[in-house]
Amino acid sequence: MSKTSANTAKKLMNLLYKETATNVQTSHTLPQITRQLYNENTTSTNETNSPIDSSMDILHNYQTTKRKLPAMEALKVNHDVIPIKSNILSFKCINSFLTKHDFQNLLPQDRNSTYSVTPRDNFEVVKKRSGHLLNFQNEYLLIFHNHLNAKIYQLETQDKLINGIQLKLEFEPIDIIDNLIPQKLQTANHQSLISQLNALKHHHQSAAGSSSSSSAAAAAATTTTTLSPTYDENYPILTHLLDTPNRNKSVLVHNWPFGLKPKLVVDSLWNYNLALEKKENSDDNPAIESIYSNVMQDINIIKMNFNKEADALRFIRNFHGTKWLKLQNFRKVGEKVSYLPLLCETL
């Protein structure tokens, strides 16, 4: 092909492109969903809706909330089936590594909730432990501000799964607290708090006995109006008795190395905000407490106390299931690292 014919063919291609490009409507080549999102005008050239207004309308329609029922309506659901009306729910589970956040995540978002009150921040989670080893007894206890919050939580989370297990919550009496706290976890004023709780329980029982002599309608009305504040009174006593603030900031560690000095651990974990060493006339817990140690049985369990719950959870995420690296010279101090990995869980 000559040079002249090549230039002629190139000119013809350019001319053909210019003629066809002006006749192609680029908007018709976009997908339908794109034209809708960006407000492409396909029917009329006089529309005044901007793309921002259109996208905001779509977002508004997506986030519309459904109408919520009054919180007190939850007390009417299966009212006669519940034999125990308390602010304590129990959940039996063999997994000891669940946290309060796992139970909070079971609740629906506010726009999808059924009732006007959400108990997301109105409860504490306590693991049932016993014995000198603080063994987990395959049961969690959820302590709510009142019976109303406990009932709403039970209804909002029914038919849910947690860690692949069906969530079955049952109400428990306040008497369960008597056998819930091992001796190693009892506070200094344990007996005083137990006496306050028993006095409050007897007061409610006498009040309920006096109200039972009235008519059925009056008794139902009294239960509906006084049930919630009644159980608010024992919540601060229960939280102090169970020491929930410190429990959330404490981590139980199994398979801890033998011969490891606490001061060296505190210095090595300087960015985890461990609790300071216990001072005289102070209620603060030391950074590391020994729960049980036996070299012959190869059992070494400690409790690590942090100043913040976030640091305790971060320590669990980083060290649970890992081998502890030696921080000391084995020949000098006799440090012995277990062949098993560290097992870390909230107290």
C-alpha positions in Angstrom: 0.0 0.0 0.0 1.4 3.4 -1.0 1.9 6.3 1.4 -0.9 8.3 -0.3 -3.5 5.5 0.1 -2.5 5.1 3.8 -3.0 8.8 4.5 -6.3 8.7 2.7 -7.6 5.8 4.8 -6.5 7.5 8.0 -8.5 10.7 7.0 -11.5 8.6 6.2 -11.4 6.9 9.6 -11.2 10.2 11.4 -14.1 11.6 9.4 -16.2 8.5 10.1 -15.5 8.8 13.9 -16.5 12.5 14.0 -19.8 11.8 12.2 -20.8 8.9 14.4 -19.6 10.4 17.7 -22.0 13.4 17.5 -25.0 11.1 17.0 -24.4 8.8 19.9 -26.2 9.6 23.1 -23.8 8.8 25.9 -26.5 8.8 28.6 -28.3 5.9 27.0 -25.1 3.8 27.3 -25.2 4.1 31.1 -26.9 1.4 33.2 -30.4 2.2 34.5 -29.2 2.2 38.1 -26.5 4.8 37.3 -29.0 7.1 35.6 -31.2 6.9 38.7 -28.5 7.5 41.2 -27.0 10.5 39.3 -30.3 11.8 38.2 -29.7 11.4 34.5 -32.5 13.1 32.6 -34.0 10.6 30.3 -37.5 11.8 29.9 -37.6 15.6 30.3 -35.0 18.3 30.0 -36.9 20.6 32.4 -36.5 18.6 35.7 -35.2 20.7 38.6 -34.3 17.9 41.0 -30.6 17.9 41.8 -28.5 14.7 42.2 -28.0 15.5 45.8 -31.7 15.8 46.5 -32.4 12.5 44.8 -29.7 10.6 46.8 -30.9 12.2 50.1 -34.5 11.0 49.3 -33.2 7.4 48.8 -31.2 7.6 52.0 -34.2 8.9 53.9 -36.4 6.2 52.7 -33.9 3.5 53.7 -33.4 4.8 57.2 -37.0 5.2 58.2 -37.7 3.6 61.6 -40.7 1.5 62.4 -43.1 2.5 65.0 -42.0 1.3 68.5 -44.2 -0.1 71.2 -44.2 1.5 74.7 -41.7 -0.2 77.0 -44.3 -1.3 79.5 -46.0 -3.4 76.8 -43.2 -5.9 77.2 -44.4 -6.8 80.7 -47.7 -8.0 79.2 -46.0 -10.6 77.0 -46.2 -14.1 78.6 -46.9 -12.4 81.9 -48.3 -15.5 83.5 -45.6 -17.8 82.2 -42.7 -16.2 84.1 -42.6 -17.6 87.6 -39.8 -15.4 88.7 -39.9 -11.6 88.1 -36.4 -10.4 88.8 -33.7 -8.4 87.1 -31.3 -11.4 86.6 -31.2 -13.6 83.5 -29.1 -16.7 83.1 -27.6 -18.2 80.0 -26.0 -21.7 80.0 -23.0 -22.0 77.7 -19.8 -24.0 77.7 -17.8 -21.3 76.0 -16.1 -19.1 78.7 -14.7 -16.5 76.3 -17.8 -14.5 75.7 -17.8 -10.8 76.7 -20.4 -8.2 77.4 -19.9 -6.8 73.9 -21.1 -10.2 72.5 -24.4 -9.9 74.4 -24.8 -6.2 73.4 -24.3 -7.1 69.7 -27.4 -9.4 69.9 -29.7 -6.4 70.3 -31.1 -4.9 67.1 -30.2 -1.4 66.1 -32.3 1.4 67.5 -34.2 1.9 64.3 -35.1 -1.9 64.2 -36.0 -2.3 67.8 -39.5 -3.3 68.8 -39.8 -1.3 72.1 -39.1 2.3 72.9 -36.5 1.5 75.5 -33.2 -0.3 74.7 -31.3 -2.1 77.5 -28.0 -2.0 75.6 -26.1 -0.1 78.3 -28.3 -1.1 81.3 -26.8 -4.5 82.3 -23.7 -6.2 83.4 -22.4 -9.7 82.5 -21.0 -12.0 85.2 -19.5 -15.5 84.7 -20.4 -18.0 87.3 -17.3 -19.4 88.9 -16.5 -21.6 91.9 -13.6 -23.3 93.7 -10.1 -22.1 94.4 -9.3 -22.4 90.7 -12.2 -20.1 89.8 -13.5 -22.7 87.4 -16.2 -21.6 84.9 -19.5 -23.2 85.7 -20.9 -23.0 82.1 -23.3 -20.2 83.0 -23.5 -16.5 82.4 -25.6 -14.1 84.5 -26.9 -10.9 83.1 -27.7 -8.3 85.8 -30.1 -5.6 84.6 -31.2 -2.3 86.1 -34.7 -3.6 86.5 -37.1 -6.3 85.5 -38.4 -4.2 82.6 -35.0 -4.0 80.9 -34.4 -7.8 81.5 -37.8 -8.6 79.9 -37.1 -6.3 76.9 -33.7 -7.9 76.4 -35.3 -11.3 76.5 -37.9 -10.4 73.9 -35.5 -8.5 71.6 -33.0 -11.4 71.4 -35.3 -14.3 71.2 -34.4 -16.9 68.5 -30.9 -15.4 68.3 -27.7 -17.4 68.1 -24.5 -16.6 70.0 -21.4 -18.5 69.1 -23.6 -21.0 67.3 -25.7 -21.7 70.4 -29.4 -20.9 70.7 -29.8 -18.1 73.2 -32.2 -19.3 75.9 -32.5 -16.9 78.8 -34.2 -17.7 82.0 -35.1 -15.5 85.0 -33.3 -16.3 88.2 -34.1 -15.3 91.8 -31.9 -12.9 93.7 -31.0 -15.7 96.1 -28.6 -17.1 93.4 -26.1 -14.4 94.4 -25.4 -16.2 97.6 -23.5 -19.0 95.8 -22.2 -16.9 93.0 -19.1 -15.3 94.5 -16.1 -17.5 95.3 -14.0 -16.5 98.3 -11.2 -15.2 96.3 -13.4 -12.8 94.5 -15.3 -11.5 97.6 -14.9 -7.8 98.4 -13.9 -6.5 101.9 -17.5 -5.5 102.7 -19.1 -8.7 101.3 -21.1 -9.6 104.4 -22.4 -6.0 104.8 -23.6 -6.0 101.2 -25.3 -9.4 101.7 -27.1 -8.0 104.7 -28.3 -5.0 102.7 -29.6 -7.3 99.9 -31.4 -9.6 102.3 -33.0 -6.6 104.1 -34.2 -5.2 100.8 -35.6 -8.6 99.7 -37.6 -9.0 103.0 -38.9 -5.5 102.5 -40.2 -6.3 99.0 -41.7 -9.6 100.2 -43.6 -7.9 103.0 -44.8 -5.2 100.6 -46.0 -7.8 98.1 -47.8 -9.7 100.9 -49.7 -6.6 101.9 -50.7 -5.8 98.3 -51.9 -9.3 97.7 -54.9 -8.7 100.0 -56.3 -6.1 97.6 -58.3 -6.8 94.5 -56.8 -8.5 91.4 -57.0 -5.4 89.3 -55.4 -3.2 91.9 -52.6 -5.7 92.4 -52.0 -5.9 88.7 -51.8 -2.1 88.5 -49.5 -1.9 91.5 -47.2 -4.5 89.9 -47.1 -2.6 86.7 -46.2 0.7 88.3 -43.8 -0.4 91.0 -42.0 -3.3 89.5 -39.4 -1.3 87.7 -38.3 1.1 90.5 -38.3 -1.8 93.0 -35.6 -3.7 91.2 -33.6 -0.5 90.6 -32.8 -0.5 94.3 -30.8 -3.7 94.4 -28.8 -3.1 91.2 -26.1 -0.9 92.8 -25.8 -3.4 95.7 -25.4 -6.3 93.2 -22.8 -4.5 91.1 -20.8 -3.7 94.3 -21.2 -7.3 95.6 -20.1 -8.9 92.3 -17.4 -6.2 91.8 -18.4 -5.9 88.1 -16.3 -2.8 87.3 -13.1 -4.6 88.4 -14.1 -7.9 86.9 -14.5 -6.3 83.4 -10.9 -4.9 83.8 -9.4 -8.2 85.0 -8.1 -11.1 82.9 -7.7 -14.7 84.0 -4.6 -16.3 82.4 -4.0 -20.1 82.4 -0.6 -21.7 81.6 1.3 -18.7 82.9 5.1 -19.3 83.0 6.6 -20.3 86.3 9.3 -18.0 87.9 8.3 -14.9 85.9 8.7 -11.8 88.0 5.7 -9.5 88.1 7.8 -6.3 87.9 9.4 -7.5 84.7 6.0 -8.3 83.2 4.7 -4.8 84.1 7.8 -3.2 82.5 7.4 -5.3 79.4 3.7 -4.6 79.0 4.1 -0.9 79.6 1.6 0.0 76.8 -1.2 -2.1 78.3 -1.9 0.2 81.3 -1.7 -2.4 84.0 -2.9 -1.5 87.5 -0.2 -0.2 89.8 1.1 -2.2 92.7 -1.2 -2.3 95.7 -0.5 0.4 98.3 -1.2 0.4 102.0 -4.7 1.4 103.0 -5.8 1.2 99.3 -8.5 -0.9 97.7 -6.7 -1.0 94.3 -5.7 -4.5 93.1 -2.1 -5.3 92.2 -1.1 -5.8 88.6 -0.7 -9.6 88.9 -2.3 -11.9 91.4 -1.6 -15.5 91.8 -4.7 -17.7 91.8 -3.1 -21.2 91.9 0.4 -22.4 91.2 1.7 -26.0 91.2 4.8 -26.9 89.3 4.3 -30.7 89.7 0.8 -30.5 88.2 2.0 -27.9 85.6 -0.8 -25.5 86.6 -0.2 -21.8 87.0 -3.2 -19.5 86.9 -2.9 -15.7 87.5 -5.2 -12.7 87.4 -4.1 -9.6 85.6 -5.7 -6.3 86.6 -5.8 -3.4 84.1 -6.9 0.2 84.6 -9.2 0.1 81.6 -11.5 -2.5 80.1 -10.2 -1.7 76.6 -6.7 -2.7 77.6 -7.9 -6.0 79.1 -9.7 -6.9 75.9 -6.7 -5.8 73.8 -4.4 -8.1 75.9 -6.8 -11.0 75.3 -6.9 -10.4 71.6 -3.1 -10.3 71.3 -2.1 -13.1 73.7 -4.9 -15.6 73.8 -3.8 -18.9 72.1 -0.2 -17.8 71.8 3.1 -19.0 73.4 4.7 -16.7 76.0 8.1 -15.6 74.9 10.8 -15.8 77.5 11.5 -12.5 79.1 14.2 -13.8 81.5 17.3 -15.8 81.3 16.2 -19.4 81.9 19.5 -20.5 83.5 19.5 -17.7 86.1 16.0 -17.4 87.4 14.5 -20.8 86.5 11.7 -19.5 84.3 9.6 -22.4 83.0 7.3 -21.8 80.0 4.5 -24.3 79.6 4.2 -26.2 76.3 0.5 -25.2 76.2 -0.6 -21.8 74.9 -1.9 -19.0 77.1 -5.6 -19.1 77.7 -6.9 -15.6 78.5 -10.5 -14.7 79.4 -12.2 -11.9 81.3 -12.9 -12.6 84.9 
